[in-house]
Amino acid sequence: MTDIPFTLDQLRILKAIAVEGSFKRAADSLFVSQPAVSLQVQHLERQLNVPLFDRGGRRAQLTEAGKLLIDYGERILNLCQETCRAIEDLQNLHGGTLVIGASQTTGTYLMPRLIGQFRQHYPDVQVHLHVHSTRRTAWSVMNGQVDLAIVGGEIPPELRHALEIVPYALDEFVLVVPKDHAMAQRECIAREELYNLQFIVLDAQSTTRKVIDQVLTKNGVVPRQLPVTMELNSIEAIKSAVQAGLGAAFLPLTALEKELELGVLARVPIEGMVIRRLLVQIMNPQRYRSKATEAFCQHILPMFRDESVANLQLTDQLDF
């Protein structure tokens, strides 16, 4: 086969249908008519001589050939985006785009500081921040959809050999109680006293909660025996609940600077126990690295990097 039997527009349409689940929603997302989308798909199927969708159900289901084309099509579209960005780089840093990824905690409390510094130095570069789970973020870096990321969860084992993973900083979690709580003025409490508190926690599937439970277990505390009164899905919601006197919580220190400074929450140290996790910087060494990415790595990331973790390994994440 000498002629390429598809166009970039057809690949975009195919991807939109797969994402949206229907021809109509795909057409709406691309700002074209549904007949135009259907016509392009029919033309593509004739060119390839295979059906790409199983039209028997209510949702547009890809056939095996459709899935194969989607897989290669995403790689082609990503490479096209890299090409455009490489050309943009010829204008140095007077334009272009930087796409940064982060897990929930780093995306909420660390990345805005880094991006703020970057924008001061390079105001003409557009910065996009994608905040998702560590797993999804790692795959986005792998696929070239994200230039670099800082995450605090476990990198999927199947990606560790392909990604460049560099220790970045330590993320410490502290026990906080309402300002008028009986323990608020204590210099330190024993681990056994944790069982006397009412806890507000993140949902059980949260990476942050898993890290906390692992460290508690290593220190002889049984997480499932801690009284839990509420499960919430965000750190900000937990802070508000603790401040309202509804219980105690383990929260990242980076998220508590304002509350601790104002005295609306109280930090309670635990005798002989520190809860920390390793934040890592991840990149794909096989992908094109734009000048904006290089500038961010060289001039911005070092501002907040903790050099004491430089020699740590991923297996050291919970062993401090």
C-alpha positions in Angstrom: 0.0 0.0 0.0 1.7 3.2 -1.2 -1.0 5.8 -0.4 -2.0 6.5 3.2 -5.7 5.6 3.4 -6.6 8.1 6.1 -6.2 11.8 7.0 -5.4 13.5 10.2 -8.9 14.9 10.3 -10.3 11.4 10.1 -8.1 10.3 13.0 -9.4 13.2 15.1 -13.0 12.2 14.2 -12.4 8.6 15.1 -10.8 9.6 18.4 -13.7 11.9 19.2 -16.3 9.2 18.6 -14.3 6.8 20.8 -14.1 9.4 23.6 -17.7 10.7 23.4 -19.4 7.3 22.7 -21.6 8.5 19.9 -21.4 10.2 16.5 -23.6 13.1 17.6 -21.6 14.0 20.7 -18.4 13.6 18.7 -19.8 16.0 16.0 -20.8 18.5 18.7 -17.3 18.4 20.3 -15.7 19.0 16.9 -18.2 21.7 16.0 -19.2 19.9 12.8 -22.5 18.3 11.7 -23.3 14.7 12.5 -23.7 13.8 8.7 -20.2 15.1 8.1 -18.8 12.8 10.8 -20.8 9.8 9.5 -19.6 10.5 5.9 -15.9 10.7 7.0 -16.2 7.4 8.9 -17.9 5.7 6.0 -15.2 6.9 3.6 -12.5 5.7 6.0 -14.1 2.3 6.3 -14.2 2.0 2.5 -10.6 3.1 2.1 -9.5 0.5 4.7 -12.0 -2.1 3.6 -12.9 -3.0 7.3 -15.7 -1.9 9.6 -14.5 0.4 12.4 -17.6 0.5 14.6 -20.2 -2.1 15.7 -23.4 -0.2 15.0 -25.7 -2.8 16.7 -25.8 -1.1 20.1 -26.8 2.3 21.3 -23.2 3.4 22.0 -20.7 3.5 19.2 -18.5 0.4 19.9 -15.1 0.1 18.2 -14.3 -3.1 16.4 -10.9 -4.7 16.7 -9.8 -2.9 13.6 -11.1 0.4 15.1 -9.3 -0.2 18.3 -6.1 -0.8 16.4 -6.5 2.3 14.4 -7.3 4.4 17.5 -4.1 3.1 19.2 -1.8 4.1 16.3 -3.9 7.2 15.5 -3.3 8.6 19.0 0.5 8.1 18.5 0.3 9.9 15.1 -1.7 12.8 16.6 0.7 13.1 19.5 3.7 13.2 17.2 2.0 15.9 15.1 1.6 18.0 18.3 5.2 17.5 19.2 6.2 18.6 15.7 4.2 21.8 16.0 5.7 22.5 19.4 9.2 21.9 18.0 8.5 24.5 15.3 7.1 26.9 17.9 10.4 26.5 19.8 12.2 28.2 17.0 10.8 31.4 18.4 12.6 30.7 21.7 10.3 31.3 24.6 8.1 34.0 23.1 5.2 31.7 22.9 4.6 28.0 23.0 2.9 25.7 25.5 4.0 23.8 28.6 1.8 21.0 29.8 2.4 19.9 33.5 0.8 17.0 35.3 0.3 16.4 39.0 -1.4 14.2 41.5 -4.1 15.7 43.7 -2.1 17.1 46.6 0.8 18.4 44.5 -1.6 19.8 41.9 -3.4 21.8 44.6 -0.7 23.0 46.8 2.7 22.8 45.1 2.2 23.3 41.4 0.5 26.8 41.7 3.6 28.1 43.3 5.9 26.6 40.6 3.6 27.8 37.8 3.4 31.3 39.4 7.2 31.5 39.3 7.4 30.3 35.8 4.8 32.8 34.6 6.8 35.6 36.1 9.9 34.7 34.0 8.1 33.5 30.9 4.8 35.3 30.6 4.3 34.5 26.9 4.3 30.7 27.4 0.9 29.1 27.9 0.9 26.7 30.9 -1.7 23.9 31.2 -2.0 21.9 34.5 -3.6 18.5 34.4 -4.5 17.2 37.9 -5.4 13.5 38.1 -4.4 10.3 39.9 -0.8 9.3 39.9 -1.5 6.4 37.6 -3.4 8.4 35.0 -0.7 11.2 35.2 2.1 8.7 34.6 0.4 7.3 31.5 -0.2 10.9 30.2 3.6 11.5 30.5 4.3 8.2 28.9 2.0 9.0 25.9 3.4 12.5 25.5 0.2 14.3 26.5 2.0 15.8 29.5 5.6 17.2 29.4 6.5 16.5 33.0 4.8 15.8 36.3 5.3 15.8 40.0 3.4 13.0 41.8 3.2 11.5 45.2 1.7 8.1 44.6 3.0 4.8 43.3 4.2 4.8 39.7 2.6 1.9 37.7 5.3 -0.9 37.7 4.8 -1.3 33.9 6.0 2.3 33.3 9.0 2.5 35.7 11.5 1.2 33.1 10.3 3.7 30.5 10.0 6.9 32.5 12.7 9.1 34.0 11.8 9.1 37.7 13.7 11.6 39.9 13.2 12.1 43.7 12.0 15.7 44.2 10.8 16.4 47.8 9.3 15.0 50.9 5.6 15.5 51.6 4.9 15.4 55.4 1.6 14.6 56.9 0.7 15.9 60.4 -2.1 15.3 62.9 -4.3 18.3 63.3 -7.2 19.0 65.7 -9.6 22.0 66.3 -7.9 24.9 68.1 -10.0 24.3 71.2 -9.4 20.6 71.4 -8.0 19.1 74.6 -4.9 17.9 72.7 -4.3 21.3 71.0 -1.8 22.5 73.6 0.0 19.2 74.1 3.6 19.1 73.0 3.3 15.5 72.1 1.0 12.5 72.4 1.6 8.8 72.6 0.5 6.6 69.7 -2.0 4.8 71.8 -3.9 8.1 72.3 -4.8 8.1 68.6 -7.5 5.6 69.4 -9.3 8.2 71.6 -9.8 10.6 68.7 -12.6 10.9 66.1 -11.0 10.9 62.6 -12.1 12.5 59.4 -10.4 10.8 56.5 -10.1 10.6 52.7 -12.0 7.8 50.9 -10.4 4.4 51.1 -9.2 4.4 47.5 -7.2 7.6 47.9 -3.5 7.2 47.4 -2.9 9.7 50.2 -4.9 7.6 52.7 -3.1 4.5 51.7 0.3 6.1 52.4 -0.9 7.3 55.8 -2.3 3.8 56.7 0.9 2.1 55.6 3.0 4.4 57.9 0.7 4.0 60.8 0.8 0.2 60.4 4.6 0.3 60.4 4.5 2.2 63.6 2.3 -0.3 65.4 -1.0 1.6 64.9 -3.9 -0.3 63.4 -5.7 2.0 61.0 -9.0 0.1 60.9 -9.3 0.4 64.7 -9.1 4.2 64.6 -12.6 5.7 65.1 -13.7 7.3 61.7 -16.7 9.6 61.8 -16.5 11.0 58.3 -15.0 10.1 54.9 -14.6 13.1 52.5 -13.2 13.3 49.0 -11.0 16.4 49.3 -8.3 17.8 51.7 -10.1 21.2 51.7 -13.3 19.6 52.9 -11.5 17.8 55.6 -9.8 21.0 56.8 -13.2 22.7 57.0 -14.6 19.8 59.0 -11.7 19.8 61.5 -12.0 23.5 61.9 -15.7 23.1 62.6 -14.9 20.8 65.5 -16.0 17.5 63.8 -12.8 15.5 64.4 -9.1 15.2 63.8 -7.2 14.4 60.6 -3.9 13.6 59.1 -3.2 16.3 56.4 -0.2 17.4 54.3 1.8 20.1 56.0 1.9 22.1 52.7 -1.9 22.4 52.8 -1.9 23.8 56.3 0.4 26.8 56.3 -2.4 29.4 56.5 -4.5 27.6 59.1 -1.6 26.9 61.4 -0.3 30.5 61.1 -3.8 31.9 61.9 -4.2 29.4 64.7 -7.5 28.0 63.5 -6.1 24.5 63.6 -3.6 23.0 65.9 -0.8 20.5 65.0 -0.3 17.6 67.4 3.1 15.8 67.2 3.1 12.0 67.8 5.9 10.5 69.9 8.4 8.7 67.7 6.4 8.9 64.5 6.7 11.0 61.4 4.5 10.4 58.3 6.2 11.3 55.1 6.1 10.3 51.4 8.4 10.9 48.5 7.3 13.2 45.7 8.9 12.4 42.4 9.4 14.2 39.1 8.6 12.1 36.1 9.4 12.6 32.4 9.5 10.5 29.2 13.1 10.6 28.0 12.0 9.4 24.5 9.8 12.4 23.9 10.7 15.8 22.5 11.6 18.2 25.3 10.6 21.7 24.4 12.5 24.8 25.5 9.7 25.7 27.8 10.1 22.3 29.5 13.8 22.8 29.7 13.4 26.2 31.3 10.9 24.9 33.8 13.3 22.0 34.8 16.4 24.2 35.0 15.1 27.4 36.5 11.8 26.7 38.4 11.9 23.1 39.8 15.2 23.7 41.7 13.5 26.5 43.7 11.4 23.9 45.7 13.6 20.8 45.3 14.7 19.1 48.5 18.3 18.1 47.8 18.3 15.8 50.8 16.2 13.3 48.8 18.4 13.2 45.8 19.9 9.8 46.5 16.7 8.1 47.7 15.2 5.2 45.7 11.5 4.6 45.0 11.7 1.7 47.4 12.7 4.1 50.2 9.4 5.9 49.9 8.0 4.9 53.2 11.2 4.1 55.0 12.3 7.2 56.8 
